[in-house]
């Protein structure tokens, strides 16, 4: 033995002796399950306080864990605090007394005693393997372990089609320790039961002594719960072992200064670089607005592995360690791969994963921003449609912002992180990706700081369908991406309509399907498309005649269905302005990805939504028109709606129907397209839309046309003038027409309105195509062979 080996052995023996000595002195206190529970719950109090004060969110799904029998929990390991947060969550949500492993360097001083108090043992504890197998075999304690064998800060777990660890503690195949422990429990259980069945008392006695069963079992009130202690004293085994995979996912991962880091800097003059890195990353997980998603997967069934070795087990002697080791060797890698797959397949996929994986998967260094965003949208919807992956809320309905030129918080945040890491830059509407920087290797303890994009891309790698969905989307041709996104958005709009229609299928006031359905009249090759919205209480059928007219003269037209409309009036009871804006935004995104230029338009409340969208200043928007915009309602009764609706909500809060006025009758000029009842909540939201439009109108700078009937009985003509005066656009027109009704886009004389809108749109289209002539889309050179590309 070399001097170094002797030194390491002596160090380990000293550490082991210290472990056993300290454990012996503290056992009378820490061995009590009630004390361990108390320590965990005090941890929970602190974490709950942090969660409330600093708005971090811990979401747990734990419906798959069995009620009976011992459980081996296996989890991914990315942060230090998982050592205490996961046992607390298991206790809180499952009521199970779980012990866990923690890195040996943490077991010093008071913090080491705290870890012991919550049931943690050092990875260098001399009896750790025997303790785990004994506890699980007898049901004394559940255990939580990490199959990777250590923290995986770089999240690099996949290479060349299989799991592979890349960390200072291990490089190569994942550690097989957790699989060996699980298999040992199964095999020793089989040996023990078989020995009892055969009346082999010598083997039974040997195993009882080894695992403290029967006369060798610890007394109740010590380290065992009363139930498991009584069972162990009888020499009986609990129901079979359950192995439950856990995935813990964090969003977002943003390095930065935080309270823990600043406190440590104050207390420690020369703070180690590793500690500084961990506080910078992990402190933000606890102390900033972070989603911590913890998912307990379905228990793994390892019975088929036991069936493979049962004949050999029944032939071997109980003390034949050579045969047992050979059986373990034959199965441990297969079981390890299964454990890793089950853990990482439970990843909660978020926006950051797709963004970072998309940068890595690009086969070119330069890509239009809009194309990249559209590709990420397609990848997200592809994964959602498959239904086999867990999806974070950042890939939910708000992802529409990504393709509709609206402020997108998750995009701004992740893009800023990539730019600060030197991986990404922006210029003239293009992303420039530095594949060398993206794939550069960093030290294990600083990669989370220096290249978080690489870390996040690594995390998605084991989910091959996720990687393939991203790769297939980001490398599609420009025209194909746009076409697919438009088709996806149209399908989503129709699906939402159908779902709303089903929800109110029994209503006596349900509108005809063809009247309520949104529509897209697309002219292939048209350079200019129009987003056209109906008004309040109406449906897409209200604007169909105008849409047909504009389509006949060569324009693509999308007929918007505002949420809560086109089905039954009861659905106005819960609708919001935000819902209407989202409906309009989806239609805008369809037209944007189908045509080079977009003109926004609408009737009545739809005109307000068109102006609201125009105020955002999106690039493709070339103009806007509003017909009889409902900026000032003629019915004075609308002024009392807020008071009545507040009264209604107070009555709903105490579950009273008496005295409530939820809706009033409506007498529309066109009952085929409009509701015959008006919900007060809808009126209240319309008032909010009016207020928002007034605030946004001073930001409308594109050419604007406002058409107003001079004797409109529903909206005051003066309101259109007031709205017109708020708009600062240099090219704007206010046209008054001689009508004594509100709905002037249908019925007698409507052709005049259609032609006036057509004239406005034609002039705009000619100007737009002249100022922005068609250019060929340049396909960037594929640089994947030069160091970029997907993993």
C-alpha angles and dihedrals in degrees: 000000000000123000090251091052091048090050093050091047092050091048092051092047090051091048092047092050091050091049093052093044095051092043091052092052094047099038096091088063105029096042092070110098089214091060093049089050091049091052092049093048092050085053087052092051090054093046092046089052091050090047092052098042098044102031098239112153125218111193118189129189109188107154097121102063115110119238098222136049132028119307130209108202115203118192142173116256122218105135139039095234092063084081090073105017096061096051088050092050092047090051093044099046102028104025091227126144102230129180122203145191123247133182111278093234090066093063101088131108123339094335090057089051090050090053090050089050092059092048101265122144130195119259085233097050105135095228099036100118094045090047094052095047092046094049094048095042093052098033093239093132140000116233136216118204138164114234093205088068093225143021113300102209095169092046087222101154106135131067132157095350100313143072114277129169122223109187138117090257095051140004117190134026116013118271110273096206097106092049091049092051092050092047092047091055091050094045097045090047089054092046092049095048092046092050091052092047090051094045091240095159095176092058091043091052091048093052094043090054092045094050101027099248131148111000090001095057118118116255120258114266092039120084095323134076114245095249097049091042092055091048092048090049089057089051092244125140124225123242114294123295118271119207112205120190117216127197121193116191127185128208125218111016103199122159115221149123116293141167095273092050093049092047091051091048089054094049100037116052095191103032113191114248092237092054091047091052093048094048091047092054106027096037088063091052089060102031104036132061098285134155111224107191115194117186125186107205130211112287113265117245108223095168092107090061090051090050089057093057102030095097091052092046092053091052098047130086115250092241095047098117093168093062092042091052091049091053091048091049091052094054109026098087093048092049092045091054089049092051093049092047093050092049098047096040085067092064113136101232113220137180093267091059092055094043094051094041088049092056090050094046096052114115091203134050097228128051135166109258093228092052092050092049091048091050092052090049090053092048091051093049091046091056092045092051091054090056094204099107135066110247127203120225090250085075093049130094093311089067086081085081088069093066101029100063093249126136106280113194097192091050094049092048098047094040090051090052092051092049093048089050090056093242098109139035134177131224134161094343094313134110115226111203121202100210092181091058091043093054098036114125118238134185115283092243098048104036092094089058101038101037113015089156090066092047093052092046089050091054092062095047098091089056096075095180088056092050092047092049091053094043093049092050103044094050098051120114117269096250093046093052091051093047093049094048092050091050091048092051093048089051091049091050092051092045091053090049092050092048091050090047092052090049091060099031092126095054115118088215097056112143124233112274095237092050096050099040119103114236141200118207099192125187107198110234095017111145096202126054130185129217107208124187132192124224136258116301090012137096139225088276088071092069097035096103092051091045092051091050093052092044092053091058092054109273129123111234131193116201106211123217109207113218112267093025134099093033120060130325092240088076090068087071093083104021122120138198087250088060091054092047090051091051090052092044092054091052090048090052091052093053093041091057093044101046137030095233132036130206117193124214144160148164123243108324087005088062090056090052090050091053091045090054092045089055089065089072097224114182102239094050109107101172148338138224130193124193117203091340110207095230094135119026118219095211108087090197088078088073092070095048095092091055093047093046092051088053090050092052092050090054092047090053090061093038096246123147097179111098096018122129106195100161145008134209120269128199106203124190089228110037092177092071103021134068120253092210128054121209116217092223088059092053090050091052090048089056089052090050090053090051093049092048091053090053093047100042094084087063096057106108103156122097108288135198121192117187119190133180108232094222101034108162095197104047126028113250089218088063091064090052092049090050091047091053091054091058112091097195113134092217106053135136134195112199122186118200130194104251131131095200136068102228100065097155091074133047131014115008095007091122089071090057092047092052093048091052090046091053091052093047094046093053091048093047092051091049094047095049090047095049095041108036119191115274128190113253107243115227109215120231115267106249099172093112090057096067105294129083133095126311 
